[in-house]
């Protein structure tokens, strides 16, 4: 479960605890596994994750980003695989017909085999990732430092020494912490914009 959750958030539980200033640690509570378990009680390994995707990752990440980007360029996008009748039908299909540890999108690939070359159908997934690691070492570096320095003054519940170690390890090429830094910069900016005070 923790390996799955890692795909949706950049910090493991122990890392998130390290982010909290010791004086505030007693108020910290982790609910990730509880939430994931409740999402698919009495259901299979893949079905629980499928329901988690439908409830969180799709609406909060993928669909909202697609909507903003297409609207920004006056495009009307459609997501045919998310037609509500198709989604509802997919929940009735047995797990072993949809998921496998060695293959993804089994039903879609089997259907596509009838229309497309095997090389196309069996190719690996190609993401459209933003080069965050490189950007925070270059063009976004000064903006990152400005936001983090401002947070040191305004946000006392954060362990800023730990934040500094994340940034320095990233800049020294010890780790690629771009996603972690983006998360922190976004959090700090949101708190500042909303005049967070404790």
N, C-alpha and C positions, 0 to 999 in steps of 0.2 A: 504493500500500500504506500509506504513512504517513497519508494522508487517512482511510483506513478505520480504522486503529488509533486515530486521534484520537477516534473515536466511543466507544471503550471505555476510554480513559484521558484524564485532563484535561491532562497535560503532554506536550508534544513532546519529542523527544530532546534538543535544545539546552536546553530548560527544565529537564529532569531533571538534566542535567549542571550547570546553574547551582545546583540545589538541594544538590549535594554540596559540602561544604567542600573547598577546594583541597588540603588535606593528604591527603584520602582519595580524590581523583579518580582516581588510578592504579588503584584497586581496583574502579572502576565498570565494568560491562560491559553493553552493550545487546544483548538477544537477541530483541527483538520481531519484526523482519523475518525473522530466521532461523526463529523458531517458526511464523510465519504461512506462510512459504514451504514449510516441511516439512509443514504441515497438508494442503496440497493440491498436492503435487508433480505436475507434468504434467497439471494440470487447469485448467479455464477460470477467468476472472476472478471470476464470481459463485459458482461452485462452491466455490472456495477460501474465500470469505467465509462461505458457507453452512455449511461444515464447521467453520470457526472459531466461528461462532455456536453450533452444536450442542455444541461441546466446551467453550466458555468462558462466553459471555454468558448462555445459557439456564440451565445448572445453577448458575452462580456468582451470577447476578444475579436474573433474572426469576423463575425457579421457586422459588428459596430465599425470596425476598421474598413471593411469592404464598402459599407454604406457611406461613410464619410469620404472615402477616396473617389468613389464613383460620382457622388453628388458634387464634389469639388470640381469635377471635369464634365458636368452635365451629362452623365451617362446613367442609363436606367439598367440596373443589374437584376438578374434573376438567379435564384438558387433552386433549380428543379429537384434536386435530391432532398430538399427540405419541404416539399409539398406535404402538408399535414397528413394527408391520407397515406402517402408513401411512408412517412415516419411512423405513423400508427401501425401500418402493416408490418414494418420492419421489426417492431417490438414483439410480434407474434411468431417470428421465425426462430427456430431453435438455435441456441448459441453455437453449437458445433457446426452449423451450416454457414455462419457468418464470420467466425473468428478462428484464428489458428496462431500458434506460436511461431510458425515458419512462413506464413503468408498473410497478406493484408488484403482487404477489399475483395474477398473471395467471390461473392455473387457478382459484383460489378466486373471483375476481370473475366469471369466465365462468360458473361453476356457480351463483353467487348471482343472476346476471341472470335465471335462470328462476323465481326465487321472490320477489325483492324489487324495489322501484322503482329505476330507474336512478340517481336522485338519491342514494339510500342507498348503492348499490353503488359509485359513483364518488366518493364524498366523501373528503376527505383524512383522513389519520391524526390521531387525537386522543390525545395522550399524557396521562399523569397525573403530571406533573413536580412535585416538591416545590419550593416557592419559596425555594430556598437563598440566592439573592442577597439578597433582602429580609431573610431571617431572620438572616444574619450581620451585617447592618447594624443590626439591632434586637434582638430578644429573645435571640439567641444570641451577641451581641457580647461580653459579659462572660465567658461560658464559653469562647469562642474565645481571648480574651486570656489567661485563666488557664492554659489548656493550652499555649499557645505560649510563655508566659513560663517555665513549668515545663520545657519542652523545651530552652530555651536553656541551662539548667543541666545537664540530664541527657543530652542527645543531641549529642555533639560533631561527628559526621560530617555534620551538616546545616549549610548556609550560611544562618544565621539572618538575615543582612542581606537576602538574597534573599527569604526568607519574609516579612520585614517589608515589603518593597516590594510584594509581592503583596497583602498585607492593606491597606496604605495606599492603593494604587491602587483597591482595591475600595471602601473606605470613602469615598474622594473621588469616586466614581462615574466614574473614568477607565476602568475595566474591570469586567465582571461576572465575578468570580473565585470565585463560590460553590462550584462543583464542585472547584476546586483547593484551596480552604480546607478543605472537608469531607475531602478526601483527606489533607491534612496533619494535620488535627486527629485523624482516625481513626488514622493512623500513629503520631502522638505518643502518643495514649492507649493504643494497643496496646503500644507499647514500654515505656511507664511501668507498665502493668498487669503486664507480664511481666518487670519488673525488669531491663530492658536495661542492660547495662554494657559498656564497651569497655576 
